[in-house]
Amino acid sequence: MKLPGLTESTIRAGTSNGSYTRGAHYHNTGAVLSVKPNGKQQIEALVKGSDLAPYTVRIGYEQARVVYVECTCPYHAGSWCKHVVAVLLTCLHGTEQPDPDARLEALLDGLDREALVSLIKRLVAQDPTLMDRLEQVRSIDMAS
């Protein structure tokens, strides 16, 4: 999703303490999982970070300028965090999403066995039919 008037200079001007460099890395490695409009002149995005759940980024804009940003990460230095930078760079360069395998790898990257099991348990609690599908795939894998 393109934002009118957005430039790399604008993004750099909103950052400090290396947030631009780290945000560019997040953008380049596919950590921006989704970007979508959320009401009039607002976008909402999900960004894979160091926490188990992706961070939610909200950006409001009007007339070719960013008017506010919000991120659920704990960064509070008064400038834009790396997650906001990654989303803005995605908006600047287009919203092509990484292929599903790359998105899945980015989501699961760095999770240990305990965290993976916890994640699967939460998903099964939300969708009990997932247990049947897991059993089916597991039995096919065991037969191979």
GROMACS elastic network, one bead per residue, 0.5 to 0.9 nm:
[ bonds ]
;  ai    aj funct       b0    kb
    1    35     6  0.70985   500
    1    36     6  0.71287   500
    1    37     6  0.78982   500
    1    43     6  0.85791   500
    1    90     6  0.78689   500
    1    91     6  0.51506   500
    1    92     6  0.79128   500
    1    93     6  0.88055   500
    1    94     6  0.60354   500
    1    95     6  0.54850   500
    1    96     6  0.89944   500
    2     5     6  0.89827   500
    2     6     6  0.81000   500
    2    90     6  0.84103   500
    2    92     6  0.58670   500
    2    93     6  0.77226   500
    2    94     6  0.62920   500
    2    95     6  0.77682   500
    3     6     6  0.57659   500
    3    61     6  0.78311   500
    3    64     6  0.70587   500
    3    65     6  0.82429   500
    3    66     6  0.86563   500
    3    88     6  0.83388   500
    3    91     6  0.62124   500
    3    92     6  0.68300   500
    4    61     6  0.87053   500
    4    62     6  0.85196   500
    4    63     6  0.72536   500
    4    65     6  0.73749   500
    4    92     6  0.89292   500
    5    10     6  0.88505   500
    5    63     6  0.79466   500
    5    65     6  0.64316   500
    6     9     6  0.83419   500
    6    10     6  0.64128   500
    6    11     6  0.75963   500
    6    64     6  0.66624   500
    6    65     6  0.68588   500
    6    66     6  0.80488   500
    6    88     6  0.80664   500
    6    91     6  0.82749   500
    6    92     6  0.63766   500
    7    10     6  0.51687   500
    7    11     6  0.64746   500
    7    12     6  0.87344   500
    7    89     6  0.86783   500
    7    92     6  0.68472   500
    8    11     6  0.50160   500
    8    12     6  0.60842   500
    8    13     6  0.85090   500
    8    88     6  0.88160   500
    8    89     6  0.75457   500
    8    92     6  0.78100   500
    9    12     6  0.50690   500
    9    13     6  0.60485   500
    9    14     6  0.87830   500
   10    13     6  0.51429   500
   10    14     6  0.66041   500
   10    65     6  0.85948   500
   10    66     6  0.88490   500
   11    14     6  0.54160   500
   11    15     6  0.69165   500
   11    20     6  0.75601   500
   11    80     6  0.84870   500
   11    85     6  0.66406   500
   11    88     6  0.71077   500
   11    89     6  0.78404   500
   12    15     6  0.54203   500
   12    16     6  0.79137   500
   12    19     6  0.86271   500
   12    20     6  0.60814   500
   12    85     6  0.83397   500
   13    16     6  0.79860   500
   13    79     6  0.89999   500
   14    20     6  0.87109   500
   14    79     6  0.57820   500
   14    80     6  0.56725   500
   14    85     6  0.86850   500
   15    18     6  0.74765   500
   15    19     6  0.57978   500
   15    20     6  0.60889   500
   15    78     6  0.86033   500
   15    80     6  0.50056   500
   15    81     6  0.70721   500
   15    82     6  0.84186   500
   15    85     6  0.80027   500
   16    19     6  0.58126   500
   16    20     6  0.72826   500
   16    77     6  0.83434   500
   16    78     6  0.86825   500
   16    79     6  0.61350   500
   16    80     6  0.75235   500
   16    81     6  0.84855   500
   17    20     6  0.81533   500
   17    77     6  0.87229   500
   17    79     6  0.87337   500
   18    21     6  0.54384   500
   18    22     6  0.63545   500
   18    23     6  0.84975   500
   18    82     6  0.82865   500
   19    22     6  0.52025   500
   19    23     6  0.57869   500
   19    24     6  0.83733   500
   19    79     6  0.84106   500
   19    80     6  0.70601   500
   19    81     6  0.56018   500
   19    83     6  0.84905   500
   19    85     6  0.72038   500
   20    23     6  0.50415   500
   20    24     6  0.59963   500
   20    25     6  0.85802   500
   20    80     6  0.84100   500
   20    81     6  0.79724   500
   20    82     6  0.62310   500
   20    85     6  0.60852   500
   20    86     6  0.81905   500
   21    24     6  0.51285   500
   21    25     6  0.63286   500
   21    26     6  0.87780   500
   21    82     6  0.78167   500
   21    85     6  0.87831   500
   22    25     6  0.50570   500
   22    26     6  0.63281   500
   22    27     6  0.86946   500
   22    81     6  0.88186   500
   22    82     6  0.55838   500
   22    83     6  0.85375   500
   22    85     6  0.82972   500
   22    86     6  0.82391   500
   23    27     6  0.61446   500
   23    28     6  0.85562   500
   23    81     6  0.74956   500
   23    83     6  0.58899   500
   23    84     6  0.73224   500
   23    87     6  0.81695   500
   23    89     6  0.81216   500
   24    28     6  0.60429   500
   24    29     6  0.85550   500
   24    82     6  0.76802   500
   24    85     6  0.68783   500
   24    86     6  0.57218   500
   24    89     6  0.70781   500
   25    28     6  0.50592   500
   25    29     6  0.60794   500
   25    30     6  0.86539   500
   25    31     6  0.85815   500
   25    82     6  0.87753   500
   25    86     6  0.77188   500
   26    29     6  0.52993   500
   26    30     6  0.63260   500
   26    31     6  0.50806   500
   26    32     6  0.70512   500
   26    47     6  0.83353   500
   26    48     6  0.82437   500
   26    49     6  0.84246   500
   26    82     6  0.75056   500
   26    83     6  0.74252   500
   26    85     6  0.85735   500
   26    86     6  0.57050   500
   26    87     6  0.88998   500
   27    30     6  0.55245   500
   27    31     6  0.59796   500
   27    32     6  0.61775   500
   27    83     6  0.86013   500
   27    85     6  0.80361   500
   27    87     6  0.71089   500
   27    88     6  0.88776   500
   27    89     6  0.65973   500
   27    90     6  0.64153   500
   28    31     6  0.77203   500
   28    32     6  0.89740   500
   28    86     6  0.82620   500
   28    90     6  0.89196   500
   29    32     6  0.83731   500
   29    98     6  0.88066   500
   29   102     6  0.89259   500
   29   106     6  0.81044   500
   30    33     6  0.69480   500
   30    47     6  0.87981   500
   30    48     6  0.85448   500
   30    97     6  0.73845   500
   30    98     6  0.59379   500
   30   102     6  0.73284   500
   30   103     6  0.68474   500
   30   106     6  0.70150   500
   31    46     6  0.84482   500
   31    47     6  0.54532   500
   31    49     6  0.72810   500
   31    83     6  0.86818   500
   31    86     6  0.78406   500
   31    98     6  0.88953   500
   31   103     6  0.75551   500
   31   106     6  0.61994   500
   31   107     6  0.79021   500
   32    35     6  0.75259   500
   32    45     6  0.72707   500
   32    46     6  0.60736   500
   32    48     6  0.64093   500
   32    83     6  0.80493   500
   32    86     6  0.66584   500
   32    87     6  0.63589   500
   32    90     6  0.75342   500
   32    97     6  0.77959   500
   32    98     6  0.87092   500
   32   103     6  0.86324   500
   33    45     6  0.72894   500
   33    46     6  0.53612   500
   33    47     6  0.55075   500
   33    48     6  0.68264   500
   33    54     6  0.83374   500
   33    97     6  0.69851   500
   33    98     6  0.79557   500
   33   103     6  0.65775   500
   33   106     6  0.85663   500
   33   107     6  0.84067   500
   34    44     6  0.81071   500
   34    45     6  0.52396   500
   34    46     6  0.53247   500
   34    47     6  0.73540   500
   34    87     6  0.87996   500
   34    95     6  0.81511   500
   34    97     6  0.71707   500
   35    43     6  0.68282   500
   35    44     6  0.58569   500
   35    46     6  0.68449   500
   35    87     6  0.73799   500
   35    90     6  0.82227   500
   35    91     6  0.80613   500
   35    95     6  0.69703   500
   35    97     6  0.88731   500
   36    42     6  0.87348   500
   36    43     6  0.55528   500
   36    44     6  0.55595   500
   36    45     6  0.63363   500
   37    40     6  0.76632   500
   37    41     6  0.76258   500
   37    42     6  0.59748   500
   37    44     6  0.62174   500
   37    45     6  0.86978   500
   38    41     6  0.76670   500
   38    42     6  0.52722   500
   38    44     6  0.57952   500
   38    58     6  0.84072   500
   39    42     6  0.56843   500
   39    43     6  0.74269   500
   40    43     6  0.84774   500
   40    60     6  0.86762   500
   41    59     6  0.84085   500
   41    60     6  0.58144   500
   41    61     6  0.54357   500
   41    62     6  0.62494   500
   42    58     6  0.69442   500
   42    59     6  0.55506   500
   42    61     6  0.62375   500
   42    62     6  0.87379   500
   43    57     6  0.81037   500
   43    58     6  0.56912   500
   43    59     6  0.53479   500
   43    60     6  0.65872   500
   43    61     6  0.85382   500
   44    56     6  0.69673   500
   44    57     6  0.56040   500
   44    59     6  0.65773   500
   45    55     6  0.81359   500
   45    56     6  0.57398   500
   45    57     6  0.50820   500
   45    58     6  0.65071   500
   45    59     6  0.85703   500
   45    84     6  0.89346   500
   45    87     6  0.68804   500
   46    54     6  0.57816   500
   46    55     6  0.55843   500
   46    57     6  0.62843   500
   46    83     6  0.87368   500
   46    87     6  0.84488   500
   47    53     6  0.89460   500
   47    54     6  0.51861   500
   47    55     6  0.51399   500
   47    56     6  0.65251   500
   47    57     6  0.74366   500
   47    83     6  0.62829   500
   47    84     6  0.87323   500
   47    86     6  0.79949   500
   47    87     6  0.77169   500
   48    51     6  0.77248   500
   48    52     6  0.82893   500
   48    53     6  0.73177   500
   48    55     6  0.63249   500
   48    83     6  0.83407   500
   48   106     6  0.68390   500
   48   107     6  0.60992   500
   49    52     6  0.77122   500
   49    53     6  0.78518   500
   49    54     6  0.60291   500
   49    55     6  0.66020   500
   49    73     6  0.85283   500
   49    83     6  0.77729   500
   49   107     6  0.85310   500
   50    53     6  0.84423   500
   50    54     6  0.82831   500
   50   110     6  0.84655   500
   51    54     6  0.67200   500
   51    55     6  0.78047   500
   51    73     6  0.86153   500
   52   107     6  0.82340   500
   52   108     6  0.84235   500
   52   111     6  0.77148   500
   52   115     6  0.78374   500
   52   119     6  0.85086   500
   53   107     6  0.83654   500
   54    72     6  0.89673   500
   54   107     6  0.77807   500
   55    71     6  0.67121   500
   55    72     6  0.54827   500
   55    73     6  0.61284   500
   55    83     6  0.76064   500
   56    70     6  0.80222   500
   56    71     6  0.56661   500
   56    72     6  0.55369   500
   56    73     6  0.79747   500
   56    83     6  0.85885   500
   57    69     6  0.72607   500
   57    70     6  0.55834   500
   57    72     6  0.67313   500
   57    73     6  0.87744   500
   57    83     6  0.71016   500
   57    84     6  0.63023   500
   57    87     6  0.76971   500
   58    68     6  0.81368   500
   58    69     6  0.56755   500
   58    70     6  0.50552   500
   58    71     6  0.64614   500
   58    84     6  0.81441   500
   59    66     6  0.70732   500
   59    67     6  0.76863   500
   59    68     6  0.58159   500
   59    70     6  0.64631   500
   59    71     6  0.87911   500
   59    84     6  0.79897   500
   59    87     6  0.89087   500
   59    88     6  0.86377   500
   60    65     6  0.86994   500
   60    66     6  0.59452   500
   60    67     6  0.55054   500
   60    68     6  0.51485   500
   60    69     6  0.63766   500
   60    70     6  0.88556   500
   61    64     6  0.69755   500
   61    65     6  0.54970   500
   61    67     6  0.50162   500
   61    68     6  0.69817   500
   61    69     6  0.89590   500
   62    65     6  0.56220   500
   62    66     6  0.66138   500
   62    67     6  0.67406   500
   63    66     6  0.84933   500
   66    69     6  0.76341   500
   69    80     6  0.75083   500
   69    84     6  0.72391   500
   70    73     6  0.89272   500
   70    80     6  0.86763   500
   70    84     6  0.78106   500
   71    74     6  0.81538   500
   71    75     6  0.82899   500
   71    80     6  0.88427   500
   71    81     6  0.77552   500
   71    83     6  0.72927   500
   71    84     6  0.69435   500
   72    75     6  0.84806   500
   73    76     6  0.85186   500
   73    81     6  0.82430   500
   73    83     6  0.81556   500
   75    78     6  0.84816   500
   75    79     6  0.89012   500
   75    80     6  0.86105   500
   75    81     6  0.63820   500
   76    79     6  0.75422   500
   76    80     6  0.86682   500
   76    81     6  0.80733   500
   77    80     6  0.79729   500
   77    81     6  0.81214   500
   78    81     6  0.87678   500
   80    83     6  0.80234   500
   80    84     6  0.59952   500
   80    85     6  0.66988   500
   81    84     6  0.54491   500
   81    85     6  0.64141   500
   81    86     6  0.88003   500
   82    86     6  0.60764   500
   82    87     6  0.86565   500
   83    86     6  0.50904   500
   83    87     6  0.63214   500
   83    88     6  0.86626   500
   84    87     6  0.51716   500
   84    88     6  0.61415   500
   84    89     6  0.85647   500
   85    88     6  0.50902   500
   85    89     6  0.60527   500
   85    90     6  0.84934   500
   86    89     6  0.51729   500
   86    90     6  0.61756   500
   86    91     6  0.86867   500
   87    91     6  0.62387   500
   87    92     6  0.86074   500
   88    92     6  0.60741   500
   88    93     6  0.85938   500
   89    93     6  0.60189   500
   89    94     6  0.81297   500
   90    93     6  0.52651   500
   90    94     6  0.55429   500
   90    95     6  0.55604   500
   90    96     6  0.79119   500
   91    94     6  0.51846   500
   91    95     6  0.59447   500
   92    95     6  0.82902   500
   93    96     6  0.84997   500
   94    97     6  0.89279   500
   97   100     6  0.83731   500
   97   103     6  0.81274   500
   98   101     6  0.79903   500
   98   102     6  0.58764   500
   98   103     6  0.59794   500
   99   102     6  0.53754   500
   99   103     6  0.62960   500
   99   104     6  0.87455   500
  100   104     6  0.60856   500
  100   105     6  0.85392   500
  101   104     6  0.50870   500
  101   105     6  0.61229   500
  101   106     6  0.85655   500
  102   105     6  0.50228   500
  102   106     6  0.60857   500
  102   107     6  0.85665   500
  103   106     6  0.50774   500
  103   107     6  0.61750   500
  103   108     6  0.86877   500
  104   107     6  0.50538   500
  104   108     6  0.61827   500
  104   109     6  0.83212   500
  105   108     6  0.51998   500
  105   109     6  0.56236   500
  106   109     6  0.51627   500
  106   110     6  0.87326   500
  107   110     6  0.86929   500
  107   111     6  0.87228   500
  108   111     6  0.56903   500
  108   112     6  0.88895   500
  108   116     6  0.77228   500
  109   112     6  0.88347   500
  111   114     6  0.78786   500
  111   115     6  0.56416   500
  111   116     6  0.61784   500
  112   115     6  0.53915   500
  112   116     6  0.62511   500
  112   117     6  0.87297   500
  113   116     6  0.50676   500
  113   117     6  0.61122   500
  113   118     6  0.85287   500
  114   117     6  0.52097   500
  114   118     6  0.61559   500
  114   119     6  0.86121   500
  115   118     6  0.50225   500
  115   119     6  0.61051   500
  115   120     6  0.86447   500
  116   119     6  0.50442   500
  116   120     6  0.61853   500
  116   121     6  0.85842   500
  117   120     6  0.51207   500
  117   121     6  0.61163   500
  117   122     6  0.86555   500
  118   121     6  0.51255   500
  118   122     6  0.62920   500
  118   123     6  0.87005   500
  119   122     6  0.52056   500
  119   123     6  0.62604   500
  119   124     6  0.86816   500
  120   123     6  0.50306   500
  120   124     6  0.60991   500
  120   125     6  0.85279   500
  121   124     6  0.51116   500
  121   125     6  0.61276   500
  121   126     6  0.86855   500
  122   125     6  0.50289   500
  122   126     6  0.63291   500
  122   127     6  0.86519   500
  123   126     6  0.50965   500
  123   127     6  0.60768   500
  123   128     6  0.80263   500
  123   130     6  0.75478   500
  124   129     6  0.72896   500
  124   130     6  0.55574   500
  124   131     6  0.60745   500
  125   128     6  0.58303   500
  125   130     6  0.88330   500
  126   130     6  0.88180   500
  127   130     6  0.57072   500
  127   131     6  0.80715   500
  128   131     6  0.57844   500
  128   132     6  0.77029   500
  129   132     6  0.53781   500
  129   133     6  0.66326   500
  129   134     6  0.88145   500
  130   133     6  0.50482   500
  130   134     6  0.60807   500
  130   135     6  0.85796   500
  131   134     6  0.50603   500
  131   135     6  0.61898   500
  131   136     6  0.86442   500
  132   135     6  0.51213   500
  132   136     6  0.62176   500
  132   137     6  0.87502   500
  133   136     6  0.50291   500
  133   137     6  0.62309   500
  133   138     6  0.84756   500
  134   137     6  0.52435   500
  134   138     6  0.59957   500
  134   139     6  0.85610   500
  135   138     6  0.50308   500
  135   139     6  0.60865   500
  135   140     6  0.86046   500
  136   139     6  0.52559   500
  136   140     6  0.62890   500
  136   141     6  0.86701   500
  137   140     6  0.51042   500
  137   141     6  0.61209   500
  137   142     6  0.85756   500
  138   141     6  0.50657   500
  138   142     6  0.61055   500
  138   143     6  0.86491   500
  139   142     6  0.50269   500
  139   143     6  0.62201   500
  139   144     6  0.87932   500
  140   143     6  0.51617   500
  140   144     6  0.64346   500
  141   144     6  0.52671   500
